[in-house]
């Protein structure tokens, strides 16, 4: 993978992690962004997250889906 893509992946990973903390209220849950893979044309990204907590995935994924457009806008 090219050095530029590695830098973009890392930057998106850090920014998305900060956005999740700032924008979404997820009490009693720890959501981490483990990996971001951006396509070479920089049009799409695949994000891998992990969730630790009592409610876990059942609560986080619908909340992320509901706020998808807002998170994409904030990242752009």
PyMOL Python script that loads the backbone (N, CA, C, O; Angstrom):
from pymol import cmd

cmd.read_pdbstr("""\
ATOM      1  N   UNK A   1       0.838  -1.168   0.000  1.00  0.00           N
ATOM      2  CA  UNK A   1       0.000   0.000   0.000  1.00  0.00           C
ATOM      3  C   UNK A   1       0.887   1.237   0.000  1.00  0.00           C
ATOM      4  O   UNK A   1       1.937   1.268   0.643  1.00  0.00           O
ATOM      5  N   UNK A   2       0.454   2.238  -0.720  1.00  0.00           N
ATOM      6  CA  UNK A   2       1.254   3.442  -0.825  1.00  0.00           C
ATOM      7  C   UNK A   2       1.249   4.225   0.480  1.00  0.00           C
ATOM      8  O   UNK A   2       0.329   4.130   1.293  1.00  0.00           O
ATOM      9  N   UNK A   3       2.304   4.993   0.644  1.00  0.00           N
ATOM     10  CA  UNK A   3       2.469   5.771   1.869  1.00  0.00           C
ATOM     11  C   UNK A   3       1.330   6.768   2.048  1.00  0.00           C
ATOM     12  O   UNK A   3       0.880   6.996   3.171  1.00  0.00           O
ATOM     13  N   UNK A   4       0.863   7.360   0.964  1.00  0.00           N
ATOM     14  CA  UNK A   4      -0.226   8.341   1.057  1.00  0.00           C
ATOM     15  C   UNK A   4      -1.506   7.690   1.594  1.00  0.00           C
ATOM     16  O   UNK A   4      -2.182   8.266   2.446  1.00  0.00           O
ATOM     17  N   UNK A   5      -1.838   6.499   1.100  1.00  0.00           N
ATOM     18  CA  UNK A   5      -3.041   5.809   1.577  1.00  0.00           C
ATOM     19  C   UNK A   5      -2.929   5.446   3.049  1.00  0.00           C
ATOM     20  O   UNK A   5      -3.914   5.511   3.784  1.00  0.00           O
ATOM     21  N   UNK A   6      -1.755   5.071   3.474  1.00  0.00           N
ATOM     22  CA  UNK A   6      -1.559   4.766   4.892  1.00  0.00           C
ATOM     23  C   UNK A   6      -1.809   5.999   5.759  1.00  0.00           C
ATOM     24  O   UNK A   6      -2.426   5.902   6.820  1.00  0.00           O
ATOM     25  N   UNK A   7      -1.332   7.154   5.307  1.00  0.00           N
ATOM     26  CA  UNK A   7      -1.547   8.387   6.058  1.00  0.00           C
ATOM     27  C   UNK A   7      -3.023   8.772   6.078  1.00  0.00           C
ATOM     28  O   UNK A   7      -3.537   9.202   7.111  1.00  0.00           O
ATOM     29  N   UNK A   8      -3.709   8.622   4.941  1.00  0.00           N
ATOM     30  CA  UNK A   8      -5.134   8.943   4.878  1.00  0.00           C
ATOM     31  C   UNK A   8      -5.927   8.001   5.781  1.00  0.00           C
ATOM     32  O   UNK A   8      -6.831   8.441   6.491  1.00  0.00           O
ATOM     33  N   UNK A   9      -5.598   6.714   5.759  1.00  0.00           N
ATOM     34  CA  UNK A   9      -6.268   5.744   6.626  1.00  0.00           C
ATOM     35  C   UNK A   9      -6.123   6.128   8.092  1.00  0.00           C
ATOM     36  O   UNK A   9      -7.098   6.108   8.843  1.00  0.00           O
ATOM     37  N   UNK A  10      -4.931   6.471   8.488  1.00  0.00           N
ATOM     38  CA  UNK A  10      -4.674   6.815   9.886  1.00  0.00           C
ATOM     39  C   UNK A  10      -5.379   8.108  10.280  1.00  0.00           C
ATOM     40  O   UNK A  10      -5.912   8.216  11.384  1.00  0.00           O
ATOM     41  N   UNK A  11      -5.382   9.085   9.380  1.00  0.00           N
ATOM     42  CA  UNK A  11      -6.059  10.346   9.662  1.00  0.00           C
ATOM     43  C   UNK A  11      -7.566  10.141   9.811  1.00  0.00           C
ATOM     44  O   UNK A  11      -8.169  10.680  10.738  1.00  0.00           O
ATOM     45  N   UNK A  12      -8.171   9.382   8.928  1.00  0.00           N
ATOM     46  CA  UNK A  12      -9.599   9.103   9.032  1.00  0.00           C
ATOM     47  C   UNK A  12      -9.923   8.327  10.301  1.00  0.00           C
ATOM     48  O   UNK A  12     -10.955   8.559  10.931  1.00  0.00           O
ATOM     49  N   UNK A  13      -9.058   7.424  10.667  1.00  0.00           N
ATOM     50  CA  UNK A  13      -9.258   6.639  11.888  1.00  0.00           C
ATOM     51  C   UNK A  13      -9.279   7.545  13.119  1.00  0.00           C
ATOM     52  O   UNK A  13     -10.146   7.401  13.982  1.00  0.00           O
ATOM     53  N   UNK A  14      -8.334   8.472  13.200  1.00  0.00           N
ATOM     54  CA  UNK A  14      -8.282   9.389  14.335  1.00  0.00           C
ATOM     55  C   UNK A  14      -9.476  10.340  14.353  1.00  0.00           C
ATOM     56  O   UNK A  14     -10.080  10.566  15.401  1.00  0.00           O
ATOM     57  N   UNK A  15      -9.813  10.895  13.190  1.00  0.00           N
ATOM     58  CA  UNK A  15     -10.916  11.864  13.124  1.00  0.00           C
ATOM     59  C   UNK A  15     -12.260  11.199  13.417  1.00  0.00           C
ATOM     60  O   UNK A  15     -13.099  11.773  14.112  1.00  0.00           O
ATOM     61  N   UNK A  16     -12.465  10.003  12.892  1.00  0.00           N
ATOM     62  CA  UNK A  16     -13.721   9.306  13.142  1.00  0.00           C
ATOM     63  C   UNK A  16     -13.846   8.918  14.613  1.00  0.00           C
ATOM     64  O   UNK A  16     -14.938   8.981  15.179  1.00  0.00           O
ATOM     65  N   UNK A  17     -12.760   8.525  15.225  1.00  0.00           N
ATOM     66  CA  UNK A  17     -12.784   8.217  16.662  1.00  0.00           C
ATOM     67  C   UNK A  17     -13.172   9.440  17.475  1.00  0.00           C
ATOM     68  O   UNK A  17     -13.978   9.345  18.400  1.00  0.00           O
ATOM     69  N   UNK A  18     -12.604  10.580  17.136  1.00  0.00           N
ATOM     70  CA  UNK A  18     -12.936  11.812  17.845  1.00  0.00           C
ATOM     71  C   UNK A  18     -14.397  12.206  17.617  1.00  0.00           C
ATOM     72  O   UNK A  18     -15.065  12.680  18.537  1.00  0.00           O
ATOM     73  N   UNK A  19     -14.886  12.013  16.405  1.00  0.00           N
ATOM     74  CA  UNK A  19     -16.287  12.329  16.100  1.00  0.00           C
ATOM     75  C   UNK A  19     -17.244  11.450  16.886  1.00  0.00           C
ATOM     76  O   UNK A  19     -18.266  11.930  17.375  1.00  0.00           O
ATOM     77  N   UNK A  20     -16.930  10.192  17.009  1.00  0.00           N
ATOM     78  CA  UNK A  20     -17.800   9.282  17.753  1.00  0.00           C
ATOM     79  C   UNK A  20     -17.895   9.695  19.212  1.00  0.00           C
ATOM     80  O   UNK A  20     -18.966   9.611  19.813  1.00  0.00           O
ATOM     81  N   UNK A  21     -16.808  10.130  19.773  1.00  0.00           N
ATOM     82  CA  UNK A  21     -16.814  10.568  21.168  1.00  0.00           C
ATOM     83  C   UNK A  21     -17.593  11.874  21.307  1.00  0.00           C
ATOM     84  O   UNK A  21     -18.374  12.043  22.243  1.00  0.00           O
ATOM     85  N   UNK A  22     -17.376  12.789  20.374  1.00  0.00           N
ATOM     86  CA  UNK A  22     -17.973  14.115  20.457  1.00  0.00           C
ATOM     87  C   UNK A  22     -19.446  14.139  20.073  1.00  0.00           C
ATOM     88  O   UNK A  22     -20.236  14.823  20.724  1.00  0.00           O
ATOM     89  N   UNK A  23     -19.829  13.417  19.043  1.00  0.00           N
ATOM     90  CA  UNK A  23     -21.165  13.549  18.462  1.00  0.00           C
ATOM     91  C   UNK A  23     -22.197  12.551  19.015  1.00  0.00           C
ATOM     92  O   UNK A  23     -23.375  12.888  19.131  1.00  0.00           O
ATOM     93  N   UNK A  24     -21.777  11.357  19.347  1.00  0.00           N
ATOM     94  CA  UNK A  24     -22.725  10.330  19.779  1.00  0.00           C
ATOM     95  C   UNK A  24     -22.631  10.115  21.283  1.00  0.00           C
ATOM     96  O   UNK A  24     -21.541  10.085  21.854  1.00  0.00           O
ATOM     97  N   UNK A  25     -23.778   9.967  21.908  1.00  0.00           N
ATOM     98  CA  UNK A  25     -23.788   9.661  23.335  1.00  0.00           C
ATOM     99  C   UNK A  25     -24.005   8.159  23.494  1.00  0.00           C
ATOM    100  O   UNK A  25     -25.095   7.646  23.242  1.00  0.00           O
ATOM    101  N   UNK A  26     -22.982   7.484  23.904  1.00  0.00           N
ATOM    102  CA  UNK A  26     -23.020   6.036  24.083  1.00  0.00           C
ATOM    103  C   UNK A  26     -22.597   5.709  25.514  1.00  0.00           C
ATOM    104  O   UNK A  26     -21.452   5.322  25.746  1.00  0.00           O
ATOM    105  N   UNK A  27     -23.505   5.861  26.470  1.00  0.00           N
ATOM    106  CA  UNK A  27     -23.130   5.602  27.864  1.00  0.00           C
ATOM    107  C   UNK A  27     -22.864   4.116  28.106  1.00  0.00           C
ATOM    108  O   UNK A  27     -23.519   3.250  27.527  1.00  0.00           O
ATOM    109  N   UNK A  28     -21.917   3.848  28.949  1.00  0.00           N
ATOM    110  CA  UNK A  28     -21.542   2.482  29.354  1.00  0.00           C
ATOM    111  C   UNK A  28     -21.024   1.633  28.200  1.00  0.00           C
ATOM    112  O   UNK A  28     -21.037   0.405  28.285  1.00  0.00           O
ATOM    113  N   UNK A  29     -20.573   2.263  27.129  1.00  0.00           N
ATOM    114  CA  UNK A  29     -20.031   1.521  25.989  1.00  0.00           C
ATOM    115  C   UNK A  29     -18.694   2.114  25.577  1.00  0.00           C
ATOM    116  O   UNK A  29     -18.470   3.319  25.684  1.00  0.00           O
ATOM    117  N   UNK A  30     -17.835   1.266  25.118  1.00  0.00           N
ATOM    118  CA  UNK A  30     -16.559   1.697  24.570  1.00  0.00           C
ATOM    119  C   UNK A  30     -16.534   1.293  23.105  1.00  0.00           C
ATOM    120  O   UNK A  30     -16.470   0.107  22.782  1.00  0.00           O
ATOM    121  N   UNK A  31     -16.585   2.276  22.226  1.00  0.00           N
ATOM    122  CA  UNK A  31     -16.567   2.036  20.787  1.00  0.00           C
ATOM    123  C   UNK A  31     -15.216   2.495  20.274  1.00  0.00           C
ATOM    124  O   UNK A  31     -14.839   3.653  20.457  1.00  0.00           O
ATOM    125  N   UNK A  32     -14.488   1.598  19.635  1.00  0.00           N
ATOM    126  CA  UNK A  32     -13.183   1.943  19.088  1.00  0.00           C
ATOM    127  C   UNK A  32     -13.178   1.684  17.592  1.00  0.00           C
ATOM    128  O   UNK A  32     -13.801   0.744  17.100  1.00  0.00           O
ATOM    129  N   UNK A  33     -12.463   2.538  16.885  1.00  0.00           N
ATOM    130  CA  UNK A  33     -12.258   2.359  15.447  1.00  0.00           C
ATOM    131  C   UNK A  33     -10.946   1.612  15.298  1.00  0.00           C
ATOM    132  O   UNK A  33      -9.878   2.157  15.576  1.00  0.00           O
ATOM    133  N   UNK A  34     -11.025   0.368  14.859  1.00  0.00           N
ATOM    134  CA  UNK A  34      -9.834  -0.467  14.761  1.00  0.00           C
ATOM    135  C   UNK A  34      -9.063  -0.263  13.473  1.00  0.00           C
ATOM    136  O   UNK A  34      -7.832  -0.259  13.469  1.00  0.00           O
ATOM    137  N   UNK A  35      -9.790  -0.094  12.382  1.00  0.00           N
ATOM    138  CA  UNK A  35      -9.116  -0.038  11.090  1.00  0.00           C
ATOM    139  C   UNK A  35      -9.966   0.740  10.105  1.00  0.00           C
ATOM    140  O   UNK A  35     -11.194   0.667  10.131  1.00  0.00           O
ATOM    141  N   UNK A  36      -9.297   1.487   9.235  1.00  0.00           N
ATOM    142  CA  UNK A  36      -9.951   2.176   8.131  1.00  0.00           C
ATOM    143  C   UNK A  36      -9.173   1.836   6.878  1.00  0.00           C
ATOM    144  O   UNK A  36      -7.952   1.989   6.831  1.00  0.00           O
ATOM    145  N   UNK A  37      -9.884   1.374   5.861  1.00  0.00           N
ATOM    146  CA  UNK A  37      -9.276   1.067   4.565  1.00  0.00           C
ATOM    147  C   UNK A  37      -9.936   1.928   3.502  1.00  0.00           C
ATOM    148  O   UNK A  37     -11.120   1.768   3.206  1.00  0.00           O
ATOM    149  N   UNK A  38      -9.166   2.838   2.933  1.00  0.00           N
ATOM    150  CA  UNK A  38      -9.661   3.721   1.891  1.00  0.00           C
ATOM    151  C   UNK A  38      -9.275   3.134   0.540  1.00  0.00           C
ATOM    152  O   UNK A  38      -8.171   2.618   0.367  1.00  0.00           O
ATOM    153  N   UNK A  39     -10.198   3.218  -0.415  1.00  0.00           N
ATOM    154  CA  UNK A  39      -9.897   2.739  -1.762  1.00  0.00           C
ATOM    155  C   UNK A  39      -8.866   3.668  -2.404  1.00  0.00           C
ATOM    156  O   UNK A  39      -8.754   4.830  -2.013  1.00  0.00           O
ATOM    157  N   UNK A  40      -8.120   3.171  -3.375  1.00  0.00           N
ATOM    158  CA  UNK A  40      -7.075   4.007  -3.999  1.00  0.00           C
ATOM    159  C   UNK A  40      -7.585   5.303  -4.630  1.00  0.00           C
ATOM    160  O   UNK A  40      -6.832   6.272  -4.730  1.00  0.00           O
ATOM    161  N   UNK A  41      -8.856   5.339  -5.058  1.00  0.00           N
ATOM    162  CA  UNK A  41      -9.392   6.579  -5.627  1.00  0.00           C
ATOM    163  C   UNK A  41      -9.960   7.512  -4.554  1.00  0.00           C
ATOM    164  O   UNK A  41     -10.490   8.573  -4.884  1.00  0.00           O
ATOM    165  N   UNK A  42      -9.860   7.136  -3.284  1.00  0.00           N
ATOM    166  CA  UNK A  42     -10.295   7.920  -2.122  1.00  0.00           C
ATOM    167  C   UNK A  42     -11.793   8.217  -2.119  1.00  0.00           C
ATOM    168  O   UNK A  42     -12.224   9.188  -1.495  1.00  0.00           O
ATOM    169  N   UNK A  43     -12.588   7.405  -2.800  1.00  0.00           N
ATOM    170  CA  UNK A  43     -14.030   7.628  -2.846  1.00  0.00           C
ATOM    171  C   UNK A  43     -14.772   6.846  -1.775  1.00  0.00           C
ATOM    172  O   UNK A  43     -15.828   7.285  -1.320  1.00  0.00           O
ATOM    173  N   UNK A  44     -14.252   5.714  -1.365  1.00  0.00           N
ATOM    174  CA  UNK A  44     -14.924   4.865  -0.379  1.00  0.00           C
ATOM    175  C   UNK A  44     -13.950   4.470   0.715  1.00  0.00           C
ATOM    176  O   UNK A  44     -12.738   4.405   0.510  1.00  0.00           O
ATOM    177  N   UNK A  45     -14.519   4.210   1.885  1.00  0.00           N
ATOM    178  CA  UNK A  45     -13.713   3.736   3.004  1.00  0.00           C
ATOM    179  C   UNK A  45     -14.485   2.648   3.735  1.00  0.00           C
ATOM    180  O   UNK A  45     -15.704   2.738   3.883  1.00  0.00           O
ATOM    181  N   UNK A  46     -13.795   1.647   4.181  1.00  0.00           N
ATOM    182  CA  UNK A  46     -14.366   0.571   4.977  1.00  0.00           C
ATOM    183  C   UNK A  46     -13.826   0.744   6.395  1.00  0.00           C
ATOM    184  O   UNK A  46     -12.616   0.816   6.611  1.00  0.00           O
ATOM    185  N   UNK A  47     -14.741   0.809   7.348  1.00  0.00           N
ATOM    186  CA  UNK A  47     -14.366   1.074   8.733  1.00  0.00           C
ATOM    187  C   UNK A  47     -14.696  -0.155   9.576  1.00  0.00           C
ATOM    188  O   UNK A  47     -15.791  -0.711   9.483  1.00  0.00           O
ATOM    189  N   UNK A  48     -13.740  -0.568  10.395  1.00  0.00           N
ATOM    190  CA  UNK A  48     -13.923  -1.695  11.304  1.00  0.00           C
ATOM    191  C   UNK A  48     -13.960  -1.132  12.717  1.00  0.00           C
ATOM    192  O   UNK A  48     -13.028  -0.457  13.156  1.00  0.00           O
ATOM    193  N   UNK A  49     -15.060  -1.420  13.429  1.00  0.00           N
ATOM    194  CA  UNK A  49     -15.190  -0.943  14.805  1.00  0.00           C
ATOM    195  C   UNK A  49     -15.346  -2.127  15.735  1.00  0.00           C
ATOM    196  O   UNK A  49     -15.726  -3.222  15.322  1.00  0.00           O
ATOM    197  N   UNK A  50     -15.044  -1.884  17.002  1.00  0.00           N
ATOM    198  CA  UNK A  50     -15.317  -2.887  18.022  1.00  0.00           C
ATOM    199  C   UNK A  50     -16.073  -2.199  19.155  1.00  0.00           C
ATOM    200  O   UNK A  50     -15.892  -1.010  19.418  1.00  0.00           O
ATOM    201  N   UNK A  51     -16.916  -2.973  19.809  1.00  0.00           N
ATOM    202  CA  UNK A  51     -17.775  -2.442  20.861  1.00  0.00           C
ATOM    203  C   UNK A  51     -17.601  -3.290  22.108  1.00  0.00           C
ATOM    204  O   UNK A  51     -17.715  -4.515  22.062  1.00  0.00           O
ATOM    205  N   UNK A  52     -17.325  -2.628  23.215  1.00  0.00           N
ATOM    206  CA  UNK A  52     -17.257  -3.287  24.513  1.00  0.00           C
ATOM    207  C   UNK A  52     -18.269  -2.623  25.425  1.00  0.00           C
ATOM    208  O   UNK A  52     -18.342  -1.397  25.497  1.00  0.00           O
ATOM    209  N   UNK A  53     -19.026  -3.412  26.102  1.00  0.00           N
ATOM    210  CA  UNK A  53     -20.009  -2.860  27.025  1.00  0.00           C
ATOM    211  C   UNK A  53     -21.172  -3.806  27.212  1.00  0.00           C
ATOM    212  O   UNK A  53     -21.247  -4.867  26.592  1.00  0.00           O
ATOM    213  N   UNK A  54     -22.081  -3.395  28.086  1.00  0.00           N
ATOM    214  CA  UNK A  54     -23.178  -4.280  28.452  1.00  0.00           C
ATOM    215  C   UNK A  54     -24.164  -4.506  27.308  1.00  0.00           C
ATOM    216  O   UNK A  54     -24.609  -5.634  27.096  1.00  0.00           O
ATOM    217  N   UNK A  55     -24.509  -3.464  26.577  1.00  0.00           N
ATOM    218  CA  UNK A  55     -25.501  -3.605  25.507  1.00  0.00           C
ATOM    219  C   UNK A  55     -24.862  -4.000  24.194  1.00  0.00           C
ATOM    220  O   UNK A  55     -25.447  -4.744  23.407  1.00  0.00           O
ATOM    221  N   UNK A  56     -23.680  -3.511  23.962  1.00  0.00           N
ATOM    222  CA  UNK A  56     -22.894  -3.918  22.821  1.00  0.00           C
ATOM    223  C   UNK A  56     -23.447  -3.518  21.475  1.00  0.00           C
ATOM    224  O   UNK A  56     -23.984  -2.426  21.288  1.00  0.00           O
ATOM    225  N   UNK A  57     -23.299  -4.429  20.555  1.00  0.00           N
ATOM    226  CA  UNK A  57     -23.577  -4.177  19.155  1.00  0.00           C
ATOM    227  C   UNK A  57     -25.040  -3.857  18.882  1.00  0.00           C
ATOM    228  O   UNK A  57     -25.343  -3.100  17.960  1.00  0.00           O
ATOM    229  N   UNK A  58     -25.939  -4.416  19.660  1.00  0.00           N
ATOM    230  CA  UNK A  58     -27.368  -4.221  19.416  1.00  0.00           C
ATOM    231  C   UNK A  58     -27.782  -2.759  19.516  1.00  0.00           C
ATOM    232  O   UNK A  58     -28.737  -2.344  18.859  1.00  0.00           O
ATOM    233  N   UNK A  59     -27.088  -1.982  20.318  1.00  0.00           N
ATOM    234  CA  UNK A  59     -27.423  -0.569  20.465  1.00  0.00           C
ATOM    235  C   UNK A  59     -26.589   0.315  19.549  1.00  0.00           C
ATOM    236  O   UNK A  59     -27.091   1.322  19.048  1.00  0.00           O
ATOM    237  N   UNK A  60     -25.348  -0.032  19.323  1.00  0.00           N
ATOM    238  CA  UNK A  60     -24.426   0.851  18.609  1.00  0.00           C
ATOM    239  C   UNK A  60     -24.692   0.878  17.110  1.00  0.00           C
ATOM    240  O   UNK A  60     -24.741   1.959  16.524  1.00  0.00           O
ATOM    241  N   UNK A  61     -24.863  -0.262  16.479  1.00  0.00           N
ATOM    242  CA  UNK A  61     -25.019  -0.286  15.026  1.00  0.00           C
ATOM    243  C   UNK A  61     -26.235   0.493  14.535  1.00  0.00           C
ATOM    244  O   UNK A  61     -26.107   1.232  13.559  1.00  0.00           O
ATOM    245  N   UNK A  62     -27.405   0.372  15.154  1.00  0.00           N
ATOM    246  CA  UNK A  62     -28.521   1.217  14.703  1.00  0.00           C
ATOM    247  C   UNK A  62     -28.261   2.714  14.905  1.00  0.00           C
ATOM    248  O   UNK A  62     -28.684   3.539  14.096  1.00  0.00           O
ATOM    249  N   UNK A  63     -27.567   3.050  15.985  1.00  0.00           N
ATOM    250  CA  UNK A  63     -27.254   4.458  16.237  1.00  0.00           C
ATOM    251  C   UNK A  63     -26.267   4.988  15.199  1.00  0.00           C
ATOM    252  O   UNK A  63     -26.398   6.125  14.744  1.00  0.00           O
ATOM    253  N   UNK A  64     -25.285   4.177  14.824  1.00  0.00           N
ATOM    254  CA  UNK A  64     -24.345   4.590  13.786  1.00  0.00           C
ATOM    255  C   UNK A  64     -25.049   4.724  12.435  1.00  0.00           C
ATOM    256  O   UNK A  64     -24.787   5.668  11.690  1.00  0.00           O
ATOM    257  N   UNK A  65     -25.934   3.791  12.122  1.00  0.00           N
ATOM    258  CA  UNK A  65     -26.681   3.869  10.864  1.00  0.00           C
ATOM    259  C   UNK A  65     -27.571   5.112  10.824  1.00  0.00           C
ATOM    260  O   UNK A  65     -27.693   5.746   9.776  1.00  0.00           O
ATOM    261  N   UNK A  66     -28.185   5.463  11.936  1.00  0.00           N
ATOM    262  CA  UNK A  66     -29.053   6.628  11.983  1.00  0.00           C
ATOM    263  C   UNK A  66     -28.276   7.929  11.815  1.00  0.00           C
ATOM    264  O   UNK A  66     -28.813   8.911  11.301  1.00  0.00           O
ATOM    265  N   UNK A  67     -27.030   7.943  12.240  1.00  0.00           N
ATOM    266  CA  UNK A  67     -26.205   9.157  12.174  1.00  0.00           C
ATOM    267  C   UNK A  67     -25.169   9.115  11.062  1.00  0.00           C
ATOM    268  O   UNK A  67     -24.231   9.913  11.064  1.00  0.00           O
ATOM    269  N   UNK A  68     -25.318   8.207  10.121  1.00  0.00           N
ATOM    270  CA  UNK A  68     -24.329   8.011   9.059  1.00  0.00           C
ATOM    271  C   UNK A  68     -24.104   9.277   8.234  1.00  0.00           C
ATOM    272  O   UNK A  68     -22.961   9.666   7.996  1.00  0.00           O
ATOM    273  N   UNK A  69     -25.176   9.913   7.803  1.00  0.00           N
ATOM    274  CA  UNK A  69     -25.046  11.105   6.956  1.00  0.00           C
ATOM    275  C   UNK A  69     -24.374  12.239   7.726  1.00  0.00           C
ATOM    276  O   UNK A  69     -23.530  12.951   7.181  1.00  0.00           O
ATOM    277  N   UNK A  70     -24.746  12.402   8.977  1.00  0.00           N
ATOM    278  CA  UNK A  70     -24.141  13.452   9.803  1.00  0.00           C
ATOM    279  C   UNK A  70     -22.644  13.211  10.018  1.00  0.00           C
ATOM    280  O   UNK A  70     -21.853  14.152   9.964  1.00  0.00           O
ATOM    281  N   UNK A  71     -22.255  11.966  10.262  1.00  0.00           N
ATOM    282  CA  UNK A  71     -20.838  11.646  10.448  1.00  0.00           C
ATOM    283  C   UNK A  71     -20.050  11.835   9.157  1.00  0.00           C
ATOM    284  O   UNK A  71     -18.928  12.341   9.183  1.00  0.00           O
ATOM    285  N   UNK A  72     -20.632  11.432   8.029  1.00  0.00           N
ATOM    286  CA  UNK A  72     -19.958  11.624   6.739  1.00  0.00           C
ATOM    287  C   UNK A  72     -19.761  13.102   6.441  1.00  0.00           C
ATOM    288  O   UNK A  72     -18.705  13.508   5.956  1.00  0.00           O
ATOM    289  N   UNK A  73     -20.769  13.900   6.730  1.00  0.00           N
ATOM    290  CA  UNK A  73     -20.654  15.335   6.506  1.00  0.00           C
ATOM    291  C   UNK A  73     -19.589  15.970   7.381  1.00  0.00           C
ATOM    292  O   UNK A  73     -18.837  16.832   6.927  1.00  0.00           O
ATOM    293  N   UNK A  74     -19.525  15.550   8.621  1.00  0.00           N
ATOM    294  CA  UNK A  74     -18.516  16.089   9.540  1.00  0.00           C
ATOM    295  C   UNK A  74     -17.109  15.679   9.118  1.00  0.00           C
ATOM    296  O   UNK A  74     -16.166  16.456   9.276  1.00  0.00           O
ATOM    297  N   UNK A  75     -16.958  14.480   8.588  1.00  0.00           N
ATOM    298  CA  UNK A  75     -15.651  14.028   8.135  1.00  0.00           C
ATOM    299  C   UNK A  75     -15.199  14.760   6.878  1.00  0.00           C
ATOM    300  O   UNK A  75     -14.009  15.020   6.694  1.00  0.00           O
ATOM    301  N   UNK A  76     -16.149  15.088   6.021  1.00  0.00           N
ATOM    302  CA  UNK A  76     -15.753  15.757   4.777  1.00  0.00           C
ATOM    303  C   UNK A  76     -15.391  17.196   5.057  1.00  0.00           C
ATOM    304  O   UNK A  76     -15.030  17.932   4.138  1.00  0.00           O
TER     305      UNK A  76
END
""", "prot")
cmd.dss("prot")
cmd.show_as("cartoon", "prot")
cmd.util.cbc("prot")
cmd.orient("prot")
